[in-house]
Amino acid sequence: MTDLPTTSGAATDRPKRRALVVRGGWDGHVPIEATDRFLPFLEEQGFDVRVEDSPEVYTDAAAMAATDLVLQCYTMGTASNEAVAGLRAAIEAGTGFAGWHGGIADSFRNTSDYLHLVGGSFACHPARDPEHKMGDQTDNYVSYVVNVLPEHADHPVMAGLEDFELYTEQYWVISDDYIDVLATTTQAARPGDPWHRPVVSPAVWTRSWGEGRVFVATPGHSLDVLDHPSVRTLVERGLLWASRGSDAPYA
């Protein structure tokens, strides 16, 4: 997949960095299989990778201080106040934080400090027409377009990517204006919907937090979506962009 334009050269030419992968939560997002997609990429990019199945690792201040990138895939679930505080402190000090879909944008719903950190939260994924429901996960699948914002078309995460279409869950996101939105998606107002005009939601965004960087992509419900060339490319780029020591410009 496409690397960041600013990360040319052999990974072995750079000092080893450390990545922490935290995965778990709701099984429907296959957190083990999904993150396994990206472990070889991180290793190829020169990261030593540690994998944990609980966010409580965030309470280990020494380990977090030595971590350059946290890849989180932990949908819903809970984290202690101490874990969230540890994560926030690490990012503020320069640790990168990145993920996709519910693994980052729908984690720890009961913890406002986590929501404040990420800047955008899953609200819903509008379902397909009730007359065409099948009684399985595909009831929440719709065709939609991820629109790259022209003003950020040269951002290191998005450079060279064009608008692309997906058939999967379309996240309606509630967000604040401190996120830097790189791409959006628009929920249609269909007959029978209780909203009366199209709603634009961020689909890819970044956030500056202290000395650290946060990267979020809302596509990624299933493995086939993560394998979509545009999704795979922007996620890989986002992981590198967010990491401590990235030489990619912020915008």
C-alpha positions as CSV (number, residue, x, y, z in Angstrom):
1,M,0.0,0.0,0.0
2,T,1.0,3.6,-0.4
3,D,3.4,5.0,2.2
4,L,3.6,8.6,3.4
5,P,5.4,10.7,0.9
6,T,7.8,11.8,3.6
7,T,8.8,8.3,4.8
8,S,10.9,7.1,1.8
9,G,14.0,5.1,2.6
10,A,14.6,1.8,4.4
11,A,13.0,1.4,7.8
12,T,16.3,-0.1,9.0
13,D,17.9,3.4,8.5
14,R,15.8,4.8,11.3
15,P,16.0,4.0,15.1
16,K,13.4,1.4,16.2
17,R,10.1,2.9,17.4
18,R,7.6,1.2,19.6
19,A,4.0,0.6,18.8
20,L,1.3,-0.6,21.2
21,V,-1.7,-2.4,19.7
22,V,-4.7,-2.5,22.1
23,R,-7.5,-4.6,20.7
24,G,-10.7,-6.1,22.1
25,G,-14.2,-5.0,22.9
26,W,-17.1,-6.0,20.6
27,D,-16.3,-9.1,18.6
28,G,-18.3,-7.9,15.6
29,H,-15.4,-5.7,14.5
30,V,-13.0,-8.7,14.6
31,P,-10.4,-6.8,16.5
32,I,-7.7,-9.5,16.3
33,E,-8.1,-10.2,12.6
34,A,-8.4,-6.5,11.8
35,T,-5.3,-5.4,13.6
36,D,-3.4,-8.4,12.4
37,R,-3.8,-6.8,8.9
38,F,-1.5,-4.0,10.0
39,L,1.1,-5.7,12.3
40,P,3.4,-6.7,9.4
41,F,3.2,-3.1,8.0
42,L,4.2,-1.6,11.3
43,E,7.1,-4.1,11.6
44,E,8.3,-3.3,8.1
45,Q,8.2,0.4,9.1
46,G,10.7,-0.3,11.9
47,F,8.4,-0.6,14.9
48,D,8.7,-3.1,17.7
49,V,5.1,-4.1,18.2
50,R,3.5,-5.0,21.5
51,V,-0.1,-6.4,21.6
52,E,-2.4,-6.1,24.6
53,D,-6.1,-7.1,25.0
54,S,-7.0,-4.5,27.7
55,P,-6.9,-0.7,27.8
56,E,-5.6,-1.0,31.4
57,V,-2.1,-1.1,29.9
58,Y,-2.6,2.7,29.6
59,T,-2.1,2.9,33.4
60,D,1.6,1.9,33.0
61,A,3.2,5.3,32.8
62,A,6.7,4.0,32.0
63,A,5.5,1.8,29.1
64,M,3.3,4.6,27.7
65,A,6.2,7.1,27.8
66,A,8.3,4.7,25.8
67,T,5.5,4.1,23.2
68,D,5.6,6.1,20.0
69,L,2.2,4.9,18.6
70,V,-0.9,3.4,20.0
71,L,-3.1,1.6,17.5
72,Q,-6.4,1.0,19.3
73,C,-9.2,-1.3,18.0
74,Y,-11.5,-1.6,21.0
75,T,-15.2,-1.0,20.2
76,M,-17.4,-0.1,23.1
77,G,-16.1,-1.8,26.3
78,T,-14.9,0.1,29.3
79,A,-11.7,1.6,30.6
80,S,-11.0,2.7,34.1
81,N,-10.6,6.4,34.7
82,E,-6.9,5.7,35.5
83,A,-6.5,4.1,32.1
84,V,-8.0,7.0,30.2
85,A,-6.0,9.5,32.2
86,G,-2.8,7.5,31.3
87,L,-3.7,7.5,27.7
88,R,-4.4,11.3,27.7
89,A,-1.1,12.0,29.5
90,A,0.9,9.9,27.1
91,I,-0.6,11.6,24.0
92,E,-0.1,15.0,25.5
93,A,3.5,14.1,26.0
94,G,3.9,13.0,22.3
95,T,2.6,9.4,21.9
96,G,0.6,9.1,18.7
97,F,-2.9,7.6,18.8
98,A,-4.7,6.1,15.8
99,G,-7.4,3.8,14.7
100,W,-10.5,3.2,12.6
101,H,-14.3,2.8,12.9
102,G,-15.7,1.8,16.3
103,G,-12.3,0.7,17.5
104,I,-11.4,4.4,18.2
105,A,-14.6,6.4,17.5
106,D,-17.0,4.2,19.6
107,S,-14.8,3.2,22.5
108,F,-15.5,3.7,26.2
109,R,-18.9,5.4,25.8
110,N,-19.2,6.1,29.5
111,T,-16.0,8.1,29.7
112,S,-16.3,11.7,28.7
113,D,-12.6,12.3,29.0
114,Y,-12.0,9.8,26.3
115,L,-14.6,11.4,24.0
116,H,-13.0,14.8,24.6
117,L,-9.6,13.3,23.6
118,V,-10.8,11.9,20.3
119,G,-13.0,14.8,19.3
120,G,-15.6,12.8,17.4
121,S,-17.9,10.0,18.4
122,F,-20.1,7.4,16.7
123,A,-23.8,8.3,17.0
124,C,-25.4,5.8,14.6
125,H,-25.2,4.2,11.2
126,P,-28.5,4.8,9.3
127,A,-29.9,1.4,8.1
128,R,-31.1,0.5,4.7
129,D,-34.7,0.7,3.6
130,P,-36.8,-1.5,6.0
131,E,-38.3,-3.3,3.0
132,H,-34.9,-4.6,2.1
133,K,-33.6,-5.7,5.5
134,M,-32.2,-9.3,5.7
135,G,-32.0,-9.7,9.5
136,D,-28.2,-9.6,9.7
137,Q,-25.3,-7.0,9.8
138,T,-26.0,-6.0,6.2
139,D,-29.1,-4.3,7.3
140,N,-26.8,-1.4,8.3
141,Y,-24.9,-1.4,5.0
142,V,-25.5,1.4,2.5
143,S,-23.6,2.7,-0.5
144,Y,-21.9,6.0,0.2
145,V,-19.0,8.1,-0.9
146,V,-16.0,9.3,1.1
147,N,-15.3,12.8,-0.2
148,V,-11.7,14.1,0.1
149,L,-11.8,17.8,1.0
150,P,-10.1,19.8,-1.7
151,E,-8.3,22.0,0.8
152,H,-6.7,18.9,2.3
153,A,-6.1,16.9,-0.9
154,D,-2.3,17.4,-0.4
155,H,-2.3,16.3,3.3
156,P,0.2,13.5,3.8
157,V,-2.6,11.1,4.7
158,M,-4.8,11.9,1.7
159,A,-2.3,12.9,-1.1
160,G,-3.2,11.3,-4.4
161,L,-6.4,9.8,-3.1
162,E,-9.7,10.7,-4.8
163,D,-13.3,10.3,-3.6
164,F,-14.2,6.7,-3.3
165,E,-17.4,4.6,-2.7
166,L,-18.0,2.0,-0.1
167,Y,-20.9,-0.4,0.7
168,T,-20.8,-0.8,4.5
169,E,-21.8,1.0,7.6
170,Q,-21.8,4.8,7.2
171,Y,-21.0,6.5,10.5
172,W,-23.0,9.5,11.6
173,V,-20.5,11.2,13.9
174,I,-21.0,13.9,16.5
175,S,-17.8,16.0,16.7
176,D,-16.3,19.3,17.8
177,D,-14.6,21.9,15.7
178,Y,-11.1,21.2,17.1
179,I,-10.7,18.3,14.7
180,D,-9.1,18.8,11.3
181,V,-11.4,17.0,8.9
182,L,-9.6,15.5,5.8
183,A,-12.6,13.7,4.3
184,T,-16.4,13.7,4.9
185,T,-19.4,11.6,4.1
186,T,-23.0,12.7,3.7
187,Q,-26.0,10.9,5.1
188,A,-28.9,11.3,2.8
189,A,-32.4,12.4,4.0
190,R,-34.5,9.6,2.7
191,P,-38.3,9.1,2.7
192,G,-39.2,7.9,6.2
193,D,-36.0,9.3,7.9
194,P,-36.8,11.6,10.9
195,W,-34.1,14.1,9.7
196,H,-35.1,16.4,6.9
197,R,-31.9,17.4,5.1
198,P,-28.6,15.7,4.3
199,V,-26.1,15.5,7.2
200,V,-22.4,15.8,6.6
201,S,-20.1,13.8,9.0
202,P,-16.3,13.7,9.2
203,A,-15.0,10.4,7.8
204,V,-11.3,11.0,8.3
205,W,-9.8,13.5,10.7
206,T,-6.8,14.4,12.7
207,R,-6.4,16.2,16.0
208,S,-3.5,17.8,17.8
209,W,-3.3,17.0,21.5
210,G,-0.4,18.5,23.4
211,E,2.7,17.2,21.7
212,G,0.8,14.2,20.3
213,R,-1.2,13.5,17.2
214,V,-4.6,11.7,16.9
215,F,-5.7,10.0,13.6
216,V,-9.3,8.6,13.0
217,A,-10.9,7.0,10.0
218,T,-14.5,5.9,10.3
219,P,-14.5,3.2,7.5
220,G,-13.3,-0.2,8.8
221,H,-16.4,-2.2,9.9
222,S,-15.2,-5.4,8.3
223,L,-12.0,-6.9,6.8
224,D,-13.1,-6.3,3.2
225,V,-13.5,-2.6,4.0
226,L,-10.0,-2.5,5.5
227,D,-8.7,-4.2,2.4
228,H,-10.2,-1.5,0.1
229,P,-7.1,0.1,-1.5
230,S,-8.1,3.7,-0.5
231,V,-9.0,2.7,3.1
232,R,-5.9,0.6,3.5
233,T,-3.7,3.4,2.2
234,L,-5.1,6.1,4.3
235,V,-5.0,4.0,7.5
236,E,-1.4,3.0,6.9
237,R,-0.5,6.6,6.3
238,G,-2.4,7.7,9.3
239,L,-0.5,5.3,11.6
240,L,2.8,6.7,10.4
241,W,1.6,10.3,10.5
242,A,0.4,10.0,14.1
243,S,3.5,8.3,15.4
244,R,5.9,10.2,17.6
245,G,8.9,11.2,15.5
246,S,6.9,11.5,12.2
247,D,8.5,14.0,9.9
248,A,5.2,14.5,8.0
249,P,3.8,18.0,8.3
250,Y,0.7,18.4,10.4
251,A,-1.3,19.9,7.5
